[in-house]
């Protein structure tokens, strides 16, 4: 991890309206207008957002507020309890959205690919006062998006395959080991595979402790194979292992709610009349 950054909220400033002049002396003014399409959560930005990056200088997003829309912080619904769509991180999320989509204004010699945009996002979250754990989790999430989508980067095709394979194997192996460890805790033997060697046959509380230790150590070792993305690899692996059961439980509850919602809102049939 890099050197801790000092919170500097005044790095964000009012970017003014499209075609107007930004005002670096004024605090940011975030004006959001919900679009008419109620099936998606998209908003138009009434004013541009300015940011003074430590290395890239002045950045303005978006280029044209009349045609630009944003979904705020892109977070799957099952993770909203951990990372809400709005909050301290919102200015940084809006900035990252504009940078990734190429709707930004910067100095003529400044180029920003998606990997660089992710780093700007992390630093910008520090400036907004976003908590250390949350901002590194969010940076890891956008980094995974960059790795698996591969768009907007300067990577070669070989590099894209390497990062995708490394990330995919790590996450899949972590999830499989997490499931096997859970079965092992409840003495459920999986045919051929069996259990995980670090838990063994012990009292339940000993197996619980060794299982938790494995959920941390194994993802760390796998994450170190991610090269310059090793911080994201370690965080993604440990977060997946630790939050696996919570995520599954929330996913099941969410699915049950959606099924119930469909049942109670379905139009009555002729047989119901």
N, C-alpha and C positions, 0 to 999 in steps of 0.2 A: 504494500500500500504506500501511497505517496505521502509527502509531508502534510500534516494537518493544515487546512486552510482557515484563515480568520474569516468570521462572518462579516460580510460587507454588503448589506442590502442596498446601499446607494449605488452599487454598480449597475443596478437596474434603474432605468429612467423612462420618461414619457417619450415615445417615438413619434408622437403626433399623428395626424391623419395621413392617408395616402396622398402623396403629392405635396404634403406640407413639410415643415421643418421640425426635426426632433428638438427637444429641450432637455439637454443633459443635466440641467439644474433642478428639474422637477421630478418628483417621485413617479414611478410607473402608474399609469391609469389603465386598468384592465376593464374594458367594456365588451361584454359578450351578449350576443343576440341569438336566441335559439332559432334554428331554421324551421321551416314549415313541415318538413318531413319528420313526423313524430315517431317513426319506426326506428330512427337512429338518433343518437345523442351527438348532434353536431351543432357548432356555434360559429357565428361570424364574429371576428374581432373588430370592434368599432374604432380602435386606435392601434397603431403599431407599438411594439414593445422594444425598447432599447436596452442593450447590455454592453458593458465595457469589459471585455475578456482580458485576462492578464497577459496573454500572448498574441491574440488575434486582433485586439483593438475593438473599435466600435462595431457592433452588430445590430441590425434592425430586422425584425420579423413582424408581419410578412411583407412582401413587396406590395401587394394590392389587397387591401382589406375588403373590397367589394366582391371579389371572387373567391377569397380564401376562407376555408372552414376548418375547424379543428374539433377533435373529440375530447379535448382537454387531456387528462392523463389516461393513456390506453391501458386499462387494467381489466382482466377477466373478472366477471362478477363474483366468482368464488374467492377472490383475493382482496375484495374491497374492504374486508375487516382489517387487513394488514396495511394496504396502501389505498387510501381514498382518492377519488378523482380530483378533489380540490384540497387545498390546505397550503401550508408554507411552500410546498414544492411547486405550486401551480405556475408561477412565472418561469421557472426553469423548464417545466414540461412544455409550456407554450413555445419557449425559445427552441427547445430541442425539436419539437414538431416542425417548426419553420425551417430549421437547418437541414433536417433529414429530407424534407420535401423540396428543398432547393428554393424556397420562397424567402430569401433573405438578402440584405444589402450589406456589403462589407467593403474594406479597402480593395482597390483594383488588384493588388498582388496576393490577396488572401483566397485560398481554396480550402474548402471544408468537405471532406468525404464523410461517410457515415461513422466510421470509427472515431474520427476526430470530433464529430458532433456529440458522440456519446461521452467523450471526456469533458467537453464543454458543459454538458448537462450535469455531470457529477460536480464540477467546480461551481456551477451556478446554484445547485442545490445547497452547497455549503454556504454560499453568500446569502441565501434566503433563511438560513438557520434551521434547515431540515436536519433531523437527528442523524447521527453518524450511521447507525445500523440501517435506518430506512433508506438513506441515500445510496449506500453501497448495495443494498438489495435492489433498488430501482436501477442503478447503473448496471448491475448484473443482468437484470431482466432485459434492458434495451440492448446489451451486448449479445445476449442469446438471440434476440431478434435479428441483429446484424449478422451474426454467424450463420443462422439458418436461412435467412433470406438472401444474403450475399449481394444485395443491390446497393448501389451508391458507394462502393468501396473501390480501392485501387488494387485489390488482390488479384493474383493470377488464378486461373481455373484450378491449378494444383493446390494453391493455398486455400481456396474455398472448400475444396473436397477435404483437405486435411482438417480444417477447423470444424466442419460439419461432422466428420467421422469421429473426431476426438470428443466433441461435445455429446454427440448422440450415444456413443458407447458408454461414456461416463454416466449420463443420466439414466440410461437403460439399465446398466449394471447396478447402479445405486438403488433404483426402484426394485429390481428383482431381489437384491440382497435384503432390502427392507421388508419385502413380503415374506421371504424365507425366514428372516429373524422373527417376524411376528408369529408365523406358524410354529417355529421352534419354541417360542415362549409358552405357547399353549400345547406343547408336546404333540403337534400335528406333523407327521413325517410325510414329506413329499417323495413320491416314488422316484427311485434312481438317485435323485439329488440329496435327499435327506434334509439335514439342517445346516446351520452355519457353524464352522469349527470353533469359533471363539466363544460360543455360548455353552456348548457341552451339556452335560446332565448334572444340574445343580439345583439348589433351592430357587424358587421363582424370583426372589429379589436379587439373587446373584446373577441369574440370567438376564434380568432386566437391566442391571448395571453394566454387564459386559456387552449387552446388545446396544445400549446407549453409547458406550465407548466406541464400539465398532461403527455406529452411525456417524461418528465424528472423524475417527482416524481413517477409515477406508475412503470416504469422499475427499479428505485432504490429500491423501496419496494420489488418488486419481486426478484431482484438480491440478496437481503439480505438473502433469503431462501437457497442460494447455499452453505452454510457452509463455509469450507475453500476456496472454489472457489468463494466467494461472490464478490471479486473484478472483476473477469471475468464476473460474472452474471450482475453486475451493468453496466459495460462497454458495454457488448453485448446488453443488453436491451436498453440502452440510444442510442447507435449507430444505432440499428435497427430502433428505433422510429424516430430519427432525419434524418437518411439517407434513409428511406423507399421510399419516393417519388422520390428522386434522383436516387436510384437504379432501381426502376421500369421504369423511363424514359430512363435510359441508357440501360436497358435490352431490351426495345422496339426498341430503335434506333439500337442496336446491331443485333436484330432479323431482322429488316428491311434491314440492310446492307447485312446480310448473304443471305437473299432471293434475293436481287438485284444482288449479286455476282453470285449466282447460275443461275439466269436468263440470265445474259450477257455471262456467260462462258459455258452454256450448248451446247453440240454439235448440229449442224444443223440437222434437220430431213429431210426426203425425200420430205415432202410437202413444206419445205422452199426452196428447190432447184429450 
